[in-house]
Amino acid sequence: MVKVISLSNDAYDRLKRRKAENKSFSDVIVELTEKKEKRPLSELFGILKDDPETIKIFKSVVKDRKNIKLRDVKF
């Protein structure tokens, strides 16, 4: 069964950007609305370890942490 829907120009453009040549708009909508299964966070550990931009940011953070000066606080 086919249904007709209306989309704003913005919504259509966003959907069109996600659509590959070999997929229909229906395929894209189904993919976007599928319930994703929950996966353990541990599956993400290390996925960015070889990414040059991540390494650059990490080194910058480490450098900044070494340069901070903590102040003494008395309670």
GROMACS elastic network, one bead per residue, 0.5 to 0.9 nm:
[ bonds ]
;  ai    aj funct       b0    kb
    7    10     6  0.79198   500
    7    11     6  0.58484   500
    7    12     6  0.58905   500
    8    11     6  0.51797   500
    8    12     6  0.61838   500
    8    13     6  0.86013   500
    9    12     6  0.51032   500
    9    13     6  0.61019   500
    9    14     6  0.86398   500
   10    13     6  0.51503   500
   10    14     6  0.62414   500
   10    15     6  0.86388   500
   11    14     6  0.51962   500
   11    15     6  0.61795   500
   11    16     6  0.85284   500
   12    15     6  0.51162   500
   12    16     6  0.59866   500
   12    17     6  0.86298   500
   13    16     6  0.50169   500
   13    17     6  0.62186   500
   13    18     6  0.88626   500
   14    17     6  0.52385   500
   14    18     6  0.66604   500
   14    19     6  0.89411   500
   15    18     6  0.53134   500
   15    19     6  0.63926   500
   15    25     6  0.74033   500
   15    28     6  0.74803   500
   15    29     6  0.79944   500
   16    19     6  0.50928   500
   16    20     6  0.82546   500
   16    25     6  0.76465   500
   16    28     6  0.89594   500
   17    20     6  0.79517   500
   18    28     6  0.70554   500
   19    22     6  0.81676   500
   19    23     6  0.62116   500
   19    24     6  0.70762   500
   19    25     6  0.66142   500
   19    27     6  0.84108   500
   19    28     6  0.61194   500
   20    23     6  0.53593   500
   20    24     6  0.79301   500
   20    28     6  0.85279   500
   21    24     6  0.79369   500
   23    26     6  0.80376   500
   23    27     6  0.59992   500
   23    28     6  0.70147   500
   24    27     6  0.51262   500
   24    28     6  0.65533   500
   24    29     6  0.88123   500
   25    28     6  0.51172   500
   25    29     6  0.62407   500
   25    30     6  0.86435   500
   26    29     6  0.51426   500
   26    30     6  0.61494   500
   26    31     6  0.86133   500
   27    30     6  0.51887   500
   27    31     6  0.62198   500
   27    32     6  0.86738   500
   28    31     6  0.51114   500
   28    32     6  0.61575   500
   28    33     6  0.86370   500
   29    32     6  0.50883   500
   29    33     6  0.61204   500
   29    34     6  0.85268   500
   30    33     6  0.52407   500
   30    34     6  0.59826   500
   31    34     6  0.53832   500
   31    35     6  0.88103   500
   32    35     6  0.84891   500
   33    36     6  0.87054   500
   36    39     6  0.88781   500
   39    42     6  0.83838   500
   39    43     6  0.72890   500
   40    43     6  0.58687   500
   40    44     6  0.80703   500
   41    44     6  0.56915   500
   41    45     6  0.73149   500
   42    45     6  0.53094   500
   42    46     6  0.89572   500
   43    46     6  0.84717   500
   43    47     6  0.84199   500
   44    47     6  0.57235   500
   44    48     6  0.85628   500
   45    48     6  0.80875   500
   45    49     6  0.87128   500
   46    49     6  0.51538   500
   46    50     6  0.83350   500
   47    50     6  0.76675   500
   47    51     6  0.83948   500
   48    51     6  0.51873   500
   48    52     6  0.86365   500
   48    54     6  0.65411   500
   48    55     6  0.82964   500
   49    52     6  0.83236   500
   49    54     6  0.72106   500
   49    55     6  0.70328   500
   50    53     6  0.88906   500
   50    54     6  0.77969   500
   50    55     6  0.72632   500
   51    54     6  0.53458   500
   51    55     6  0.62827   500
   51    56     6  0.87630   500
   52    55     6  0.51098   500
   52    56     6  0.61830   500
   52    57     6  0.87287   500
   53    56     6  0.50820   500
   53    57     6  0.62806   500
   53    58     6  0.86125   500
   54    57     6  0.51584   500
   54    58     6  0.60611   500
   54    59     6  0.85869   500
   55    58     6  0.50702   500
   55    59     6  0.61262   500
   55    60     6  0.85644   500
   56    59     6  0.52938   500
   56    60     6  0.62646   500
   56    61     6  0.87715   500
   57    60     6  0.50686   500
   57    61     6  0.62301   500
   57    62     6  0.86912   500
   58    61     6  0.51206   500
   58    62     6  0.62111   500
   58    63     6  0.86148   500
   59    62     6  0.51195   500
   59    63     6  0.61376   500
   59    64     6  0.86106   500
   60    63     6  0.51156   500
   60    64     6  0.61617   500
   60    65     6  0.86141   500
   61    64     6  0.50874   500
   61    65     6  0.61162   500
   61    66     6  0.86832   500
   62    65     6  0.51429   500
   62    66     6  0.63650   500
   62    67     6  0.88623   500
   63    66     6  0.52567   500
   63    67     6  0.64934   500
   64    67     6  0.51703   500
   64    68     6  0.64608   500
   65    68     6  0.55272   500
   65    69     6  0.88407   500
   66    69     6  0.83532   500
